[in-house]
Amino acid sequence: MPPDSGTHRKQIEKFITRMPSLSTTVGKVMEICSRVDASPNELNKVISLDPVLTGQVLKLINSAYYSLVNKVTSLTRAITMLGLNTVKNMALSTAIIKTVSGVKKSRVLPVSKFWAHSISVGVSAKLLAQAKDIPVMEREEFFIGGLLHDLGKIPFGDEYAEVIRLAGDEQVPLIDVEREVLGIDHQEVGLMIAEKWKLNEALLQCIGFHHDPQLAGEGARRQTAFIALGNIYSNIYDIGYAGDLYPSERALEHLLELTGLNWQEFVTIRADIETEIEKAQIFLQI
């Protein structure tokens, strides 16, 4: 273990302790949406008490993304039309991006490029899942898992510049250098944040095992594997930037096997990815 690993770990733990928790409203939204018998009316009662979130839901349903002829002004109708999963994902993702942007530590990963990479991973995972006919509702979960997969890179300080430089010079996966130099990797750090924010089990697995999906719990292994593939895809095609320029080729072969995708299906999403990224950016700019 590197000599400074204990120091790095303590600094990161201290940073995470100081990070703000997600709002009570977002917690309640997630709680309601996790139930199979949840109704738009229940969600309406919680969201209507939060003027900002109410505005975001109405803005989303009336955005160019949905191209509706008549404007929707009823919150319950908006929730019904969007679906509980979309509302939950929007509430969670916008809250997390706002929180992270307020505490971003390292200057090594520019915020706009970092989120461009994260959006690309979410969109890629979703498109790859579509190629295997995975149901729409599940694919939305794949998007949010991809969007949040690199949360663990947020607390790293400027010492991360050396980690990224070494990974580039040696042309090796970034996570290997994190472990070697810092004694802790962004998956482990991401798990700490996800647990602090009480994210659901599937998201915990995606954040904590997207470089090792074979270690993820059985229920979330497939989703984690698709997000791992989306991550490699975004790095290969240089969409956004999260510091990992040399993903493992061996991992790519293993992931194609794990997801049941072939090489042709993997590269074919290129035709749709730009349009989907554009749509996702509208979703997140609300």
C-alpha positions in Angstrom: 0.0 0.0 0.0 1.4 3.5 -0.9 2.8 5.4 2.1 0.3 8.3 1.8 -2.7 6.1 1.2 -4.0 6.5 4.8 -3.7 10.3 4.5 -5.5 10.3 1.1 -8.3 8.1 2.6 -8.7 10.4 5.6 -8.9 13.5 3.5 -11.5 12.0 1.2 -13.6 10.7 4.2 -13.4 14.2 5.7 -14.5 15.8 2.4 -17.4 13.4 2.0 -18.6 14.0 5.6 -18.8 17.7 4.8 -20.7 17.2 1.5 -24.3 18.3 1.9 -27.0 15.6 2.0 -29.7 15.4 -0.7 -32.8 17.4 0.1 -35.7 15.8 2.1 -37.9 16.2 -1.0 -35.6 14.1 -3.2 -35.4 11.5 -0.4 -39.2 11.3 -0.3 -39.5 11.1 -4.1 -37.1 8.2 -4.2 -38.9 6.5 -1.4 -42.3 6.8 -3.1 -41.0 5.7 -6.5 -39.3 2.6 -5.0 -42.8 1.2 -4.1 -44.6 -0.9 -6.8 -48.0 0.6 -5.7 -46.8 4.3 -6.0 -49.2 6.7 -7.7 -48.8 10.0 -9.5 -51.1 11.6 -6.8 -48.7 10.6 -4.0 -45.8 12.1 -5.9 -47.8 15.2 -6.6 -48.4 15.8 -2.8 -44.6 15.7 -2.2 -43.4 17.7 -5.2 -46.1 20.4 -4.9 -44.5 21.5 -1.6 -41.2 22.2 -3.5 -41.7 25.1 -5.9 -38.3 24.6 -7.6 -39.0 20.9 -8.3 -42.6 21.7 -9.4 -41.2 24.2 -11.9 -38.6 21.7 -13.2 -41.3 19.0 -13.8 -43.5 21.4 -15.7 -40.6 22.8 -17.6 -39.5 19.3 -18.7 -43.0 18.2 -19.9 -43.3 21.4 -21.9 -39.8 21.3 -23.3 -38.8 20.6 -26.9 -37.9 17.1 -25.8 -41.7 16.2 -25.7 -42.9 18.6 -28.4 -46.5 18.8 -27.1 -49.1 20.9 -28.9 -50.8 22.1 -25.8 -49.0 23.4 -22.7 -49.4 21.2 -19.5 -50.1 23.3 -16.4 -51.3 20.5 -14.0 -48.5 18.9 -11.9 -50.4 15.6 -11.5 -50.9 15.4 -15.3 -47.3 16.2 -15.9 -46.2 13.4 -13.5 -48.6 11.0 -15.2 -47.3 11.8 -18.7 -43.7 11.7 -17.7 -43.9 8.6 -15.6 -42.7 8.1 -12.1 -39.3 6.9 -13.1 -38.5 9.9 -15.3 -39.6 12.3 -12.5 -37.5 10.4 -10.0 -34.4 10.4 -12.3 -34.8 14.1 -13.0 -35.2 15.0 -9.3 -32.2 12.9 -8.3 -29.9 13.8 -11.2 -30.5 17.6 -11.0 -30.1 17.6 -7.2 -26.8 15.6 -7.4 -25.4 17.8 -10.2 -26.3 20.9 -8.2 -24.7 19.5 -5.0 -21.6 18.3 -6.8 -21.1 21.6 -8.7 -21.1 23.4 -5.4 -18.4 21.2 -3.8 -16.3 20.2 -6.8 -12.8 19.9 -5.5 -10.2 19.0 -8.2 -9.5 21.4 -11.0 -8.0 18.5 -13.0 -11.4 17.4 -14.4 -13.2 20.4 -15.9 -16.9 20.3 -14.7 -18.4 20.7 -18.2 -16.3 17.9 -19.8 -16.8 15.7 -16.7 -20.6 15.9 -17.0 -20.4 15.5 -20.8 -18.6 12.2 -20.2 -21.1 11.2 -17.6 -24.1 12.0 -19.9 -22.4 10.0 -22.7 -22.0 7.0 -20.5 -25.6 7.1 -19.4 -26.8 7.5 -23.0 -24.4 4.8 -24.3 -25.6 2.3 -21.7 -29.2 3.0 -22.5 -28.6 2.6 -26.3 -26.7 -0.6 -25.8 -29.5 -1.9 -23.6 -32.0 -1.0 -26.3 -30.0 -3.2 -28.7 -30.7 -6.2 -26.4 -34.4 -5.3 -26.2 -34.3 -4.4 -22.5 -37.6 -2.8 -21.4 -37.8 1.0 -21.5 -38.3 1.5 -17.8 -35.1 -0.5 -17.1 -33.2 1.5 -19.7 -34.0 4.8 -17.8 -32.3 3.2 -14.7 -29.3 2.4 -16.9 -29.1 6.1 -17.9 -29.1 7.4 -14.3 -26.5 4.7 -13.3 -24.2 5.9 -16.2 -24.7 9.5 -15.3 -23.6 8.9 -11.7 -21.0 6.2 -12.2 -17.9 8.5 -11.7 -19.2 10.4 -8.6 -16.2 9.0 -6.7 -13.8 11.2 -8.7 -15.3 14.4 -7.2 -13.5 14.4 -3.8 -10.0 13.8 -5.3 -7.8 16.9 -5.0 -5.1 18.3 -7.2 -2.9 15.2 -6.5 -5.2 13.6 -9.1 -3.3 15.4 -11.8 -0.3 13.1 -11.2 -2.6 10.0 -11.3 -4.0 11.1 -14.7 -0.6 12.0 -16.1 0.9 8.6 -15.1 -2.1 6.7 -16.6 -1.6 8.6 -19.8 2.2 8.2 -19.9 2.0 4.5 -19.2 -1.2 4.0 -21.3 -2.9 2.0 -18.6 -6.4 2.2 -17.1 -6.8 5.1 -14.7 -8.2 3.0 -11.9 -5.0 0.9 -11.7 -3.0 4.1 -11.1 -5.5 5.3 -8.5 -5.0 2.1 -6.5 -1.2 2.2 -6.9 -0.7 5.9 -6.1 -3.6 6.8 -3.8 -4.3 3.4 -2.2 -8.0 4.0 -3.0 -10.0 4.1 -6.2 -13.0 6.2 -7.4 -15.3 3.2 -7.1 -14.8 2.9 -3.4 -15.1 6.7 -3.0 -18.2 6.7 -5.0 -19.8 4.0 -2.8 -19.1 6.2 0.3 -21.0 9.1 -1.4 -23.8 6.9 -2.6 -24.3 5.4 0.9 -24.3 8.9 2.4 -27.0 9.9 0.0 -28.9 6.7 0.5 -29.1 5.8 -3.2 -30.8 2.6 -4.1 -29.0 -0.7 -4.3 -28.7 -0.8 -8.2 -27.1 2.6 -8.2 -24.7 1.6 -5.4 -23.6 -1.4 -7.5 -23.2 0.7 -10.7 -21.1 3.3 -8.9 -19.1 0.8 -6.9 -18.4 -1.9 -9.5 -18.5 -0.4 -13.0 -14.8 -1.4 -13.5 -15.5 -4.9 -11.9 -19.1 -5.8 -12.9 -18.4 -9.5 -12.2 -18.2 -8.5 -8.5 -21.6 -6.7 -8.5 -24.6 -8.3 -6.9 -26.5 -10.7 -9.1 -29.5 -8.4 -9.3 -27.5 -5.4 -10.6 -24.7 -7.2 -12.5 -26.2 -6.8 -16.0 -27.0 -3.1 -15.5 -23.5 -2.6 -14.1 -22.0 -4.4 -17.1 -23.9 -2.1 -19.6 -22.7 1.0 -17.7 -19.1 -0.4 -17.8 -19.5 -0.8 -21.6 -20.9 2.7 -21.9 -17.9 4.0 -20.0 -15.4 2.2 -22.3 -17.4 3.4 -25.4 -17.3 7.1 -24.2 -13.6 6.8 -23.5 -12.8 5.2 -26.9 -14.7 7.8 -28.8 -13.4 10.6 -26.6 -16.8 12.0 -25.6 -16.3 14.4 -22.7 -13.4 13.8 -20.4 -13.0 11.9 -17.1 -9.2 11.2 -17.3 -9.4 7.5 -18.4 -7.9 7.5 -21.9 -6.7 3.9 -22.0 -9.5 1.5 -20.9 -8.7 -2.2 -20.7 -9.2 -4.0 -24.0 -9.5 -7.3 -22.1 -12.3 -5.8 -20.1 -14.1 -4.8 -23.3 -14.1 -8.4 -24.5 -15.4 -9.7 -21.2 -18.2 -7.1 -21.0 -19.4 -7.9 -24.5 -19.7 -11.5 -23.4 -21.4 -10.6 -20.1 -24.0 -8.4 -21.8 -24.5 -10.7 -24.8 -23.6 -7.9 -27.2 -21.4 -8.4 -30.3 -18.9 -5.9 -31.6 -21.2 -4.8 -34.4 -24.0 -3.9 -31.9 -21.4 -2.1 -29.8 -20.2 0.3 -32.6 -23.7 0.7 -34.2 -25.0 3.1 -31.5 -22.6 5.7 -33.0 -25.5 6.7 -35.4 -27.9 7.7 -32.5 -25.6 8.8 -29.7 -25.3 12.5 -30.6 -29.1 12.9 -30.9 -29.6 11.1 -27.6 -26.9 13.2 -25.8 -28.6 16.3 -27.0 -31.9 15.1 -25.6 -30.3 14.2 -22.3 -28.8 17.6 -22.0 -32.2 19.2 -22.4 -33.4 16.8 -19.6 -30.5 17.9 -17.3 -30.7 21.6 -18.1 -34.2 21.9 -16.8 
